[in-house]
Amino acid sequence: MDFQKKGIGIKVLAGTAAQIDTTTPNGKLCFGIFASLAEFERELIAERTKAGLEAARARGKMGTRPRKMDEQALKCYV
């Protein structure tokens, strides 16, 4: 759906980002920059998470939550 053709935009009314109005060229630029930065940060987080998991596996860690119950306690419930 093409919101721009229908004249639909986003206008921030309050807060620190009150200058964003996507119906204007300046607002489109700001919104695009913020969107690009958010996407960049999301990809960095995914990259760091993957690297951290690989490093943990190399150290022999499985990356799972520690068990609350041991094998003997589990057998009581079966």
Backbone as ProteinMPNN parsed JSONL, in Angstrom:
{"seq_chain_A": "MDFQKKGIGIKVLAGTAAQIDTTTPNGKLCFGIFASLAEFERELIAERTKAGLEAARARGKMGTRPRKMDEQALKCYV", "coords_chain_A": {"N_chain_A": [[0.859, -1.172, 0.0], [0.615, 2.181, -0.853], [1.196, 4.777, 0.995], [1.96, 7.403, 0.651], [0.885, 8.224, -1.811], [-1.755, 8.372, -1.109], [-1.742, 10.471, 0.56], [-1.113, 10.126, 3.212], [0.631, 10.523, 6.213], [3.137, 10.705, 8.838], [3.09, 12.475, 11.824], [4.775, 13.715, 14.473], [3.621, 14.757, 17.519], [4.397, 15.478, 20.099], [7.137, 15.441, 22.453], [10.681, 14.593, 22.248], [11.148, 14.185, 19.58], [9.629, 15.951, 18.106], [9.883, 17.315, 15.758], [9.426, 15.801, 13.546], [7.701, 15.248, 10.621], [6.326, 13.469, 8.268], [5.167, 14.33, 5.956], [6.537, 16.359, 4.89], [9.581, 17.313, 3.168], [11.837, 17.573, 4.905], [10.977, 16.171, 7.165], [10.643, 13.607, 6.087], [13.302, 13.007, 5.53], [14.474, 13.004, 8.136], [12.972, 10.917, 9.314], [13.722, 8.794, 7.678], [16.476, 8.665, 8.236], [16.427, 8.006, 10.979], [15.138, 5.52, 10.785], [17.018, 4.068, 9.31], [19.186, 4.083, 11.098], [18.057, 2.625, 13.203], [17.675, 0.13, 11.987], [20.34, -0.527, 11.439], [21.367, -0.704, 14.074], [19.847, -2.86, 15.017], [20.831, -4.928, 13.387], [23.493, -4.939, 14.252], [23.164, -5.792, 16.92], [22.161, -8.379, 16.485], [24.385, -9.517, 15.209], [26.34, -9.33, 17.243], [25.156, -10.953, 19.176], [25.156, -13.445, 17.879], [27.93, -13.826, 17.615], [28.641, -13.938, 20.318], [27.273, -16.256, 21.153], [28.593, -18.179, 19.585], [31.19, -17.949, 20.662], [30.697, -18.8, 23.263], [29.937, -21.446, 22.775], [32.368, -22.402, 21.832], [33.762, -22.388, 24.182], [32.592, -24.47, 25.4], [30.075, -24.156, 26.458], [26.555, -24.639, 26.553], [24.474, -22.875, 26.22], [21.95, -22.907, 27.261], [19.256, -22.556, 29.643], [20.003, -22.951, 33.126], [19.164, -25.956, 34.834], [16.459, -26.328, 37.106], [15.825, -28.53, 38.528], [17.338, -31.626, 39.451], [18.316, -34.815, 37.964], [17.273, -36.856, 39.619], [15.173, -35.61, 41.034], [13.476, -35.045, 38.912], [12.676, -37.621, 38.161], [10.851, -38.268, 40.105], [8.519, -37.033, 39.316], [7.707, -38.359, 37.079]], "CA_chain_A": [[0.0, 0.0, 0.0], [1.422, 3.388, -0.958], [0.596, 5.803, 1.847], [2.28, 8.736, 0.126], [-0.086, 8.556, -2.862], [-3.026, 8.667, -0.449], [-1.575, 11.654, 1.399], [-1.007, 9.721, 4.611], [1.959, 10.727, 6.763], [3.3, 10.631, 10.291], [3.485, 13.744, 12.429], [4.981, 13.569, 15.906], [3.034, 15.946, 18.128], [5.036, 15.833, 21.362], [8.354, 14.707, 22.775], [11.943, 15.102, 21.705], [11.137, 14.044, 18.128], [8.48, 16.733, 17.659], [10.167, 17.947, 14.478], [9.212, 14.861, 12.449], [6.432, 15.285, 9.898], [6.71, 12.8, 7.026], [4.541, 14.945, 4.781], [7.486, 17.373, 4.408], [10.877, 16.726, 2.805], [12.702, 17.482, 6.084], [10.462, 15.092, 7.996], [10.975, 12.344, 5.421], [14.738, 12.794, 5.729], [14.69, 12.617, 9.54], [12.382, 9.599, 9.529], [14.58, 7.835, 6.97], [17.729, 8.528, 8.982], [16.129, 7.236, 12.197], [14.842, 4.142, 10.387], [18.295, 3.45, 8.933], [19.956, 3.86, 12.323], [17.411, 1.54, 13.946], [17.987, -1.115, 11.286], [21.766, -0.758, 11.678], [21.524, -1.15, 15.458], [19.258, -4.199, 15.108], [21.776, -5.859, 12.78], [24.653, -5.036, 15.153], [22.774, -6.621, 18.059], [22.107, -9.77, 16.006], [25.764, -9.932, 14.959], [26.996, -9.522, 18.539], [24.543, -12.118, 19.812], [25.675, -14.627, 17.191], [29.336, -13.975, 17.988], [28.672, -14.351, 21.718], [26.867, -17.66, 21.219], [29.688, -18.976, 19.032], [32.288, -17.936, 21.634], [30.276, -19.64, 24.378], [30.026, -22.836, 22.32], [33.792, -22.734, 21.766], [34.193, -22.633, 25.565], [31.893, -25.651, 25.894], [28.775, -23.809, 27.04], [25.453, -25.032, 25.679], [23.62, -21.727, 25.974], [20.599, -23.137, 27.745], [19.041, -22.149, 31.032], [20.341, -24.004, 34.087], [18.008, -26.709, 35.324], [16.051, -26.112, 38.497], [15.741, -29.837, 39.17], [18.306, -32.603, 38.975], [17.706, -36.006, 37.379], [16.53, -37.592, 40.64], [13.93, -34.887, 41.304], [12.628, -35.215, 37.732], [12.129, -38.979, 38.169], [9.717, -38.29, 41.045], [7.336, -36.515, 38.646], [7.374, -39.194, 35.917]], "C_chain_A": [[0.907, 1.239, 0.0], [0.735, 4.53, -0.204], [0.822, 7.204, 1.283], [1.283, 9.156, -0.951], [-1.432, 8.932, -2.267], [-2.933, 9.875, 0.474], [-1.488, 11.343, 2.883], [0.437, 9.887, 5.067], [1.961, 10.575, 8.257], [3.733, 11.997, 10.778], [3.57, 13.529, 13.931], [4.538, 14.868, 16.564], [3.749, 16.394, 19.39], [6.297, 15.001, 21.552], [9.571, 15.295, 22.102], [11.994, 15.028, 20.188], [9.998, 14.854, 17.503], [8.707, 17.416, 16.313], [9.862, 17.034, 13.295], [7.785, 14.986, 11.915], [6.731, 14.718, 8.514], [5.995, 13.324, 5.79], [5.422, 16.053, 4.216], [8.807, 16.695, 4.046], [11.821, 16.569, 4.011], [12.275, 16.335, 6.994], [10.772, 13.726, 7.407], [12.448, 12.004, 5.629], [15.016, 12.315, 7.148], [14.167, 11.215, 9.808], [13.239, 8.521, 8.875], [15.888, 7.593, 7.699], [17.498, 7.704, 10.239], [15.86, 5.772, 11.871], [16.122, 3.399, 10.02], [19.146, 3.148, 10.159], [19.368, 2.712, 13.149], [17.715, 0.191, 13.302], [19.449, -1.497, 11.5], [21.997, -1.307, 13.08], [20.976, -2.564, 15.641], [20.21, -5.243, 14.529], [23.036, -6.016, 13.628], [24.347, -5.94, 16.345], [22.742, -8.092, 17.65], [23.506, -10.321, 15.779], [26.503, -10.214, 16.263], [26.458, -10.745, 19.263], [25.084, -13.398, 19.204], [27.134, -14.879, 17.574], [29.466, -14.451, 19.434], [28.288, -15.808, 21.886], [27.957, -18.582, 20.674], [30.861, -19.049, 19.999], [31.946, -18.825, 22.83], [30.356, -21.114, 23.998], [31.475, -23.286, 22.26], [34.352, -23.016, 23.154], [33.475, -23.83, 26.182], [30.564, -25.368, 26.551], [27.68, -24.163, 26.041], [24.506, -23.871, 25.382], [22.178, -21.94, 26.398], [20.482, -22.658, 29.183], [19.462, -23.274, 31.962], [19.07, -24.679, 34.598], [17.736, -26.381, 36.779], [16.064, -27.427, 39.262], [16.826, -30.752, 38.611], [17.56, -33.842, 38.467], [16.833, -36.757, 38.388], [15.186, -36.917, 40.935], [12.964, -35.023, 40.129], [11.96, -36.584, 37.711], [10.919, -39.092, 39.097], [8.421, -37.873, 40.341], [6.903, -37.376, 37.464], [6.581, -40.397, 36.308]], "O_chain_A": [[1.859, 1.315, 0.778], [-0.19, 5.16, -0.716], [-0.029, 8.083, 1.423], [0.879, 10.318, -1.0], [-2.171, 9.724, -2.853], [-3.921, 10.263, 1.099], [-1.761, 12.205, 3.718], [1.361, 9.444, 4.385], [0.922, 10.345, 8.875], [4.64, 12.607, 10.211], [2.578, 13.204, 14.584], [5.016, 15.947, 16.213], [3.713, 17.578, 19.725], [6.491, 13.982, 20.889], [9.508, 16.35, 21.471], [12.792, 15.727, 19.564], [9.464, 14.462, 16.466], [7.787, 18.041, 15.785], [10.022, 17.449, 12.148], [6.808, 14.849, 12.651], [7.322, 15.401, 7.678], [6.2, 12.809, 4.691], [5.098, 16.629, 3.177], [9.116, 15.621, 4.562], [12.519, 15.562, 4.128], [13.117, 15.613, 7.53], [11.122, 12.795, 8.132], [12.796, 10.849, 5.874], [15.721, 11.324, 7.339], [14.839, 10.412, 10.456], [13.456, 7.458, 9.457], [16.362, 6.459, 7.779], [18.28, 6.803, 10.541], [16.302, 4.882, 12.597], [16.292, 2.234, 10.38], [19.756, 2.082, 10.251], [20.111, 1.919, 13.727], [17.985, -0.785, 14.003], [19.758, -2.669, 11.719], [22.742, -2.271, 13.254], [21.578, -3.376, 16.344], [20.379, -6.318, 15.104], [23.589, -7.113, 13.713], [25.178, -6.761, 16.733], [23.236, -8.952, 18.378], [23.783, -11.471, 16.122], [27.209, -11.216, 16.377], [27.214, -11.487, 19.891], [25.433, -14.333, 19.925], [27.523, -16.019, 17.828], [30.32, -15.286, 19.734], [28.904, -16.525, 22.674], [28.213, -19.645, 21.239], [31.47, -20.109, 20.144], [32.814, -19.526, 23.35], [30.79, -21.941, 24.799], [31.783, -24.429, 22.598], [35.302, -23.786, 23.3], [33.712, -24.172, 27.341], [29.976, -26.267, 27.152], [27.855, -24.006, 24.832], [23.803, -23.9, 24.372], [21.282, -21.228, 25.943], [21.482, -22.392, 29.85], [19.294, -24.444, 31.619], [18.034, -24.035, 34.769], [18.654, -26.182, 37.575], [16.282, -27.455, 40.473], [17.184, -30.659, 37.437], [16.332, -33.909, 38.532], [15.76, -37.242, 38.031], [14.17, -37.6, 41.07], [11.753, -35.107, 40.335], [10.809, -36.705, 37.293], [10.053, -39.94, 38.879], [7.34, -38.316, 40.729], [5.833, -37.146, 36.901], [6.219, -41.204, 35.452]]}, "name": "protein", "num_of_chains": 1, "seq": "MDFQKKGIGIKVLAGTAAQIDTTTPNGKLCFGIFASLAEFERELIAERTKAGLEAARARGKMGTRPRKMDEQALKCYV"}
